[in-house]
Amino acid sequence: MLDFSSLLLAAALSGTCLSITMFAIWLTTPRARFVLTVACGTLVLVVHVVAFWRYAKDADPWLCQVVLALLTLGFLIICLSAMQYLGFRDYRRAVVPALAAMAACALVTYLGFDGIGFQITYAVVTVLLAAIGAMFWMKGDHDRRILLVVSFLSGACGLSFALCGLTLLAQGQWVLGAAPDNWAERLNSVVAVACMTGLGALTLSLHHLQAQIELKAETMTDPLTGLMNRRALTELYGDRSFGPFMAIAMFDLDHFKMTNDVFGHPVGDQVLCRFAAVIKKYGRAGVDAFRLGGEEFALVMARVTPEKAHDMASRIGVAFGTEIVATHRGPLRSSVSGGMGFGSTAGRPLDEVLAQADAALYAAKRAGRNRVIAQVEVGQPDVGPALKTA
């Protein structure tokens, strides 16, 4: 059976291999900053384990303070990596209490109460691990199976540290003079190695999952305007049945080819971005904006009547008409034409609603541009009254 020193060295070896692997992954994908943070935290814990192994052989009071500080710091960094991954930005909520606890631990250890120092440190580590588990349990919105396993391993590791602190507390060991060595410490060594190895493997899975999500977002986003693209429209609404309170507005910027020919493509890009900014202002729950390609855009609206949908599209056209783009030939104003397509009581597929909106858009172009037209196709009497604005 392995003795206590062997368990510590095994933990150090496992942590070293894990941190090297994560550093290598970060070097290939620098955008995955949370992987770098996990690697740094793991490396700090490796240094802690080596220092603790040395402290177990030679109980120097100053080395004791280093051991306890490294343990808290390592798990604090890992907690920050979880906050990075999950999108929590208020790092002070973790950093300030942890640093305060480290200062208190250093003070009592300096005064000779190293047992209390160990209890404080174990309590802080328990809270940090519990916070990691709670954050993944509550906020994780990706693959729940992975996130629940992260929560379980964090909780198990935190419980093992809590048992170490409670054992010292129950035995009234305020002053140790040496490294604590009891059943809880031995159990913690085994559990910590297993949990940290598991968490390291799951970090790699979370990195892969995040990379997939980012790749999917990139393939569904128009790089110029930041709006969703045609692929996203099909992905989100391709299998959707459009009911009577759903509508699509299609927009086409007027004389856009002339804009590019006269003012240049950089100005044309500015015009596209201005329209995208206007259409984004009308975004809310149930309203999604898309750039279909070139100068064509679409707005999908849910939980609206045909009249309200048409009114929103018209207001977008009016708002865009007030936008001014500075050019070498002077200020440039542009206009947009729009067409509406509506769902029905029986339900209509995306392609059919888009075709109706496209037909209405061309009607707006033929009518003189700079307007939004909503027309009900023959044979579709239940989508609402015909609407038109000049």
C-alpha positions as CSV (number, residue, x, y, z in Angstrom):
1,M,0.0,0.0,0.0
2,L,1.3,3.5,-0.9
3,D,2.4,5.6,2.1
4,F,1.5,9.3,2.5
5,S,4.7,10.6,0.8
6,S,4.1,8.3,-2.2
7,L,0.5,9.7,-2.5
8,L,1.8,13.2,-2.5
9,L,4.4,12.5,-5.2
10,A,1.8,10.8,-7.3
11,A,-0.4,13.9,-7.0
12,A,2.5,16.1,-8.1
13,L,3.3,13.9,-11.1
14,S,-0.4,13.8,-12.1
15,G,-0.8,17.5,-11.8
16,T,2.4,18.2,-13.7
17,C,1.4,16.1,-16.7
18,L,-2.0,17.7,-16.6
19,S,-0.7,21.2,-16.6
20,I,1.8,20.5,-19.4
21,T,-1.1,19.1,-21.5
22,M,-3.2,22.1,-21.0
23,F,-0.4,24.5,-21.7
24,A,0.2,22.7,-25.0
25,I,-3.5,23.0,-25.9
26,W,-3.5,26.7,-25.1
27,L,-0.5,27.3,-27.3
28,T,-2.4,25.8,-30.2
29,T,-5.6,27.8,-29.4
30,P,-4.6,31.0,-27.6
31,R,-8.3,32.2,-27.5
32,A,-9.1,29.5,-25.0
33,R,-7.8,31.6,-22.1
34,F,-9.7,29.6,-19.4
35,V,-7.5,26.5,-20.4
36,L,-4.4,28.6,-19.6
37,T,-5.9,29.7,-16.3
38,V,-6.6,26.1,-15.3
39,A,-3.1,25.1,-16.3
40,C,-1.6,27.9,-14.1
41,G,-3.8,26.9,-11.2
42,T,-2.9,23.3,-11.5
43,L,0.8,24.2,-11.7
44,V,0.5,26.2,-8.5
45,L,-1.1,23.2,-6.8
46,V,1.8,21.0,-8.0
47,V,4.2,23.4,-6.3
48,H,2.0,23.2,-3.2
49,V,2.1,19.4,-3.2
50,V,5.9,19.4,-3.5
51,A,6.2,22.0,-0.8
52,F,3.9,20.0,1.5
53,W,5.9,16.9,0.9
54,R,9.0,18.8,1.9
55,Y,7.2,20.3,4.9
56,A,6.2,16.8,6.0
57,K,9.9,16.0,6.3
58,D,11.0,19.3,7.8
59,A,8.3,21.3,9.5
60,D,9.7,24.8,9.0
61,P,7.2,27.5,10.2
62,W,7.9,29.7,7.1
63,L,7.5,26.8,4.8
64,C,4.1,26.1,6.4
65,Q,2.9,29.6,5.4
66,V,4.1,29.0,1.9
67,V,2.3,25.6,1.7
68,L,-1.0,27.1,2.9
69,A,-0.8,30.2,0.7
70,L,-0.1,28.0,-2.4
71,L,-3.1,25.7,-1.6
72,T,-5.5,28.6,-1.4
73,L,-4.0,30.4,-4.4
74,G,-4.1,27.3,-6.6
75,F,-7.8,26.7,-6.1
76,L,-8.6,30.4,-6.3
77,I,-7.0,30.4,-9.8
78,I,-9.1,27.3,-10.8
79,C,-12.2,29.0,-9.5
80,L,-11.4,32.1,-11.7
81,S,-11.0,29.8,-14.7
82,A,-14.5,28.5,-14.0
83,M,-15.8,32.1,-13.9
84,Q,-14.0,32.8,-17.2
85,Y,-15.6,29.8,-18.9
86,L,-19.1,30.5,-17.6
87,G,-19.0,34.3,-18.2
88,F,-18.8,35.6,-14.7
89,R,-16.9,38.9,-14.7
90,D,-17.0,40.0,-11.1
91,Y,-13.7,38.3,-10.1
92,R,-13.5,40.4,-7.0
93,R,-16.2,38.3,-5.4
94,A,-13.8,35.4,-5.3
95,V,-10.4,37.2,-5.1
96,V,-11.1,39.6,-2.2
97,P,-12.4,37.0,0.4
98,A,-9.7,34.5,-0.6
99,L,-6.9,37.1,-0.2
100,A,-8.4,38.2,3.2
101,A,-8.5,34.5,4.3
102,M,-4.9,34.1,3.2
103,A,-3.8,37.1,5.2
104,A,-5.7,35.8,8.3
105,C,-4.1,32.4,7.9
106,A,-0.6,33.9,7.6
107,L,-1.2,35.9,10.8
108,V,-2.3,33.0,13.0
109,T,0.4,30.7,11.6
110,Y,3.0,33.4,12.3
111,L,1.7,33.5,15.9
112,G,2.3,29.8,16.2
113,F,-1.3,28.5,15.7
114,D,-0.5,26.5,12.5
115,G,-3.4,24.1,13.2
116,I,-5.9,27.1,13.0
117,G,-4.1,28.1,9.8
118,F,-4.7,24.7,8.3
119,Q,-8.4,24.9,9.3
120,I,-8.8,28.3,7.7
121,T,-7.2,27.1,4.5
122,Y,-9.2,24.0,4.3
123,A,-12.4,26.0,4.8
124,V,-11.5,28.5,2.1
125,V,-10.7,25.7,-0.4
126,T,-14.0,24.0,0.5
127,V,-15.9,27.2,-0.3
128,L,-14.0,27.7,-3.5
129,L,-14.7,24.2,-4.7
130,A,-18.3,24.5,-3.7
131,A,-18.5,27.7,-5.6
132,I,-17.1,26.0,-8.7
133,G,-19.7,23.2,-8.4
134,A,-22.5,25.7,-7.8
135,M,-21.6,27.9,-10.8
136,F,-21.5,24.9,-13.2
137,W,-24.7,23.5,-11.8
138,M,-26.7,26.8,-12.1
139,K,-25.2,28.7,-15.1
140,G,-24.0,26.0,-17.4
141,D,-26.1,26.0,-20.6
142,H,-24.1,23.7,-22.8
143,D,-23.8,19.9,-22.4
144,R,-25.4,19.3,-19.0
145,R,-23.8,15.8,-18.7
146,I,-20.3,17.3,-18.6
147,L,-21.3,20.2,-16.4
148,L,-23.0,17.9,-13.8
149,V,-19.9,15.7,-13.6
150,V,-17.8,18.9,-13.0
151,S,-20.1,19.9,-10.2
152,F,-19.9,16.4,-8.7
153,L,-16.1,16.2,-8.8
154,S,-15.8,19.7,-7.4
155,G,-18.2,18.8,-4.6
156,A,-16.4,15.6,-3.8
157,C,-13.0,17.3,-3.7
158,G,-14.4,20.1,-1.5
159,L,-15.9,17.5,0.9
160,S,-12.6,15.8,1.3
161,F,-11.0,19.1,2.3
162,A,-13.8,19.9,4.6
163,L,-13.3,16.5,6.4
164,C,-9.6,17.5,6.9
165,G,-10.5,20.8,8.5
166,L,-13.3,19.2,10.6
167,T,-10.9,16.5,11.9
168,L,-8.4,19.0,13.1
169,L,-11.3,21.0,14.7
170,A,-12.8,18.0,16.4
171,Q,-9.4,17.0,17.8
172,G,-8.8,20.6,19.0
173,Q,-5.4,20.7,17.2
174,W,-4.8,24.4,17.2
175,V,-1.0,24.0,17.3
176,L,0.5,21.2,15.2
177,G,4.2,21.8,14.8
178,A,4.2,19.4,11.9
179,A,2.3,18.4,8.8
180,P,-1.2,17.0,9.7
181,D,-1.3,13.2,9.2
182,N,-4.6,11.5,9.9
183,W,-7.2,9.4,8.0
184,A,-8.8,12.5,6.5
185,E,-5.5,13.7,5.1
186,R,-4.9,10.3,3.5
187,L,-8.4,10.2,2.1
188,N,-8.0,13.7,0.8
189,S,-4.8,12.8,-1.0
190,V,-6.6,10.0,-2.9
191,V,-9.8,11.9,-3.6
192,A,-7.9,15.1,-4.6
193,V,-5.7,13.2,-7.1
194,A,-8.7,11.4,-8.6
195,C,-10.9,14.5,-8.7
196,M,-8.2,16.9,-10.1
197,T,-7.3,14.3,-12.8
198,G,-11.0,14.0,-13.7
199,L,-11.5,17.8,-13.7
200,G,-8.4,18.1,-16.0
201,A,-9.9,15.6,-18.4
202,L,-13.2,17.4,-18.3
203,T,-11.4,20.8,-18.9
204,L,-10.3,19.3,-22.2
205,S,-13.9,18.3,-23.0
206,L,-15.1,21.7,-22.1
207,H,-12.5,23.3,-24.3
208,H,-13.6,21.0,-27.2
209,L,-17.2,21.9,-26.5
210,Q,-16.5,25.6,-26.4
211,A,-14.6,25.4,-29.7
212,Q,-17.6,23.6,-31.3
213,I,-19.9,26.3,-30.1
214,E,-17.7,29.1,-31.3
215,L,-17.2,27.5,-34.7
216,K,-21.0,27.1,-35.1
217,A,-21.5,30.7,-34.1
218,E,-19.0,31.8,-36.7
219,T,-20.6,29.8,-39.5
220,M,-24.0,31.3,-38.6
221,T,-22.9,34.9,-38.4
222,D,-22.2,37.5,-41.1
223,P,-18.7,38.7,-40.5
224,L,-19.3,42.3,-41.8
225,T,-22.5,43.2,-40.0
226,G,-22.5,40.8,-37.1
227,L,-26.1,39.7,-38.0
228,M,-27.0,36.1,-38.4
229,N,-26.8,34.8,-41.9
230,R,-29.0,32.8,-44.3
231,R,-27.7,29.5,-42.8
232,A,-28.8,30.6,-39.4
233,L,-32.2,31.5,-40.8
234,T,-32.6,28.0,-42.1
235,E,-31.2,26.4,-38.9
236,L,-33.6,28.4,-36.7
237,Y,-36.7,28.5,-38.8
238,G,-36.3,25.8,-41.5
239,D,-38.6,23.4,-39.7
240,R,-40.8,26.0,-38.1
241,S,-44.5,26.4,-39.1
242,F,-45.4,30.1,-39.4
243,G,-48.7,30.8,-37.6
244,P,-51.0,33.8,-37.9
245,F,-48.9,35.9,-35.5
246,M,-45.6,35.4,-37.3
247,A,-44.2,37.5,-40.2
248,I,-41.0,38.0,-42.2
249,A,-39.9,41.3,-43.6
250,M,-37.4,41.2,-46.4
251,F,-35.3,44.4,-47.1
252,D,-33.2,45.3,-50.1
253,L,-31.1,48.5,-50.1
254,D,-32.1,50.8,-53.0
255,H,-29.5,51.5,-55.8
256,F,-26.8,49.7,-53.8
257,K,-24.8,48.8,-56.9
258,M,-24.7,52.4,-57.8
259,T,-23.5,53.2,-54.3
260,N,-20.6,50.8,-54.7
261,D,-19.8,52.1,-58.3
262,V,-19.8,55.8,-57.4
263,F,-18.5,55.8,-53.8
264,G,-16.5,52.6,-53.6
265,H,-17.0,49.3,-51.8
266,P,-15.7,50.6,-48.4
267,V,-18.5,53.1,-48.4
268,G,-20.9,50.4,-49.5
269,D,-19.8,48.3,-46.5
270,Q,-20.4,51.3,-44.2
271,V,-24.0,51.6,-45.6
272,L,-24.6,47.9,-45.0
273,C,-23.3,48.2,-41.4
274,R,-25.5,51.3,-40.8
275,F,-28.6,49.4,-41.9
276,A,-27.6,46.4,-39.7
277,A,-27.2,48.8,-36.8
278,V,-30.7,50.2,-37.4
279,I,-32.3,46.8,-37.7
280,K,-30.6,45.7,-34.5
281,K,-32.3,48.5,-32.5
282,Y,-35.6,46.8,-33.1
283,G,-34.4,43.4,-31.8
284,R,-36.3,41.9,-28.9
285,A,-37.5,38.5,-27.8
286,G,-39.2,36.9,-30.8
287,V,-37.5,39.3,-33.3
288,D,-34.4,38.0,-35.2
289,A,-32.5,39.9,-37.9
290,F,-30.5,38.3,-40.7
291,R,-28.3,39.3,-43.6
292,L,-29.2,37.0,-46.4
293,G,-26.4,38.1,-48.7
294,G,-25.3,41.2,-50.6
295,E,-27.7,44.0,-49.8
296,E,-30.6,41.7,-48.8
297,F,-31.8,41.4,-45.2
298,A,-34.6,39.7,-43.4
299,L,-36.4,40.3,-40.1
300,V,-38.4,37.4,-38.6
301,M,-41.1,38.5,-36.1
302,A,-43.1,36.4,-33.7
303,R,-46.1,37.2,-31.5
304,V,-47.1,40.2,-33.7
305,T,-50.2,41.0,-35.8
306,P,-49.7,41.7,-39.5
307,E,-50.4,45.4,-38.8
308,K,-47.7,45.6,-36.1
309,A,-45.2,43.7,-38.2
310,H,-45.7,46.0,-41.1
311,D,-45.4,49.1,-38.8
312,M,-42.1,47.8,-37.4
313,A,-40.7,47.2,-40.9
314,S,-41.9,50.7,-42.0
315,R,-40.2,52.4,-39.0
316,I,-37.0,50.6,-39.8
317,G,-37.1,52.0,-43.4
318,V,-37.8,55.5,-42.1
319,A,-35.0,55.3,-39.5
320,F,-32.5,54.1,-42.1
321,G,-33.4,57.1,-44.3
322,T,-32.1,59.4,-41.7
323,E,-28.7,57.8,-41.5
324,I,-25.8,59.8,-43.1
325,V,-22.5,58.3,-44.3
326,A,-19.7,60.7,-44.9
327,T,-17.9,60.2,-48.2
328,H,-15.3,62.0,-50.3
329,R,-18.2,63.2,-52.5
330,G,-20.1,64.6,-49.5
331,P,-22.8,63.1,-47.2
332,L,-24.6,60.1,-48.5
333,R,-28.2,59.1,-47.6
334,S,-29.6,55.8,-48.7
335,S,-33.1,54.2,-48.7
336,V,-34.4,50.7,-48.5
337,S,-37.4,48.8,-49.9
338,G,-39.2,46.1,-48.0
339,G,-41.8,43.3,-48.5
340,M,-43.8,41.4,-46.0
341,G,-44.7,37.7,-45.8
342,F,-47.1,36.3,-43.2
343,G,-47.9,33.0,-41.6
344,S,-51.4,31.6,-41.5
345,T,-53.8,29.8,-39.2
346,A,-53.0,26.5,-40.9
347,G,-49.3,27.2,-40.7
348,R,-46.9,27.9,-43.6
349,P,-43.3,26.8,-44.1
350,L,-40.3,29.2,-44.2
351,D,-39.8,29.0,-48.0
352,E,-43.4,29.9,-48.6
353,V,-43.4,32.9,-46.3
354,L,-40.0,34.1,-47.8
355,A,-41.5,33.7,-51.3
356,Q,-44.4,36.0,-50.3
357,A,-42.1,38.5,-48.8
358,D,-39.8,38.4,-51.8
359,A,-42.8,39.0,-54.2
360,A,-43.9,42.0,-52.0
361,L,-40.3,43.3,-52.0
362,Y,-40.2,43.4,-55.8
363,A,-43.6,45.0,-55.8
364,A,-42.1,47.8,-53.6
365,K,-39.2,48.1,-56.1
366,R,-41.6,48.5,-59.0
367,A,-43.7,51.0,-57.1
368,G,-40.7,53.4,-56.9
369,R,-38.6,52.0,-54.0
370,N,-38.2,53.5,-50.5
371,R,-41.3,51.8,-49.2
372,V,-42.6,48.7,-47.5
373,I,-45.4,46.7,-49.1
374,A,-47.3,43.8,-47.6
375,Q,-49.6,42.0,-49.9
376,V,-51.6,38.9,-49.3
377,E,-51.2,36.3,-52.0
378,V,-54.3,34.8,-53.8
379,G,-55.5,31.7,-51.9
380,Q,-54.2,32.9,-48.5
381,P,-57.1,34.9,-47.1
382,D,-56.4,34.1,-43.4
383,V,-53.1,36.0,-42.9
384,G,-54.6,39.4,-42.2
385,P,-55.6,42.4,-44.3
386,A,-53.5,43.6,-47.2
387,L,-51.2,46.4,-46.2
388,K,-49.2,49.0,-48.2
389,T,-47.2,52.0,-47.4
390,A,-45.9,54.5,-49.9
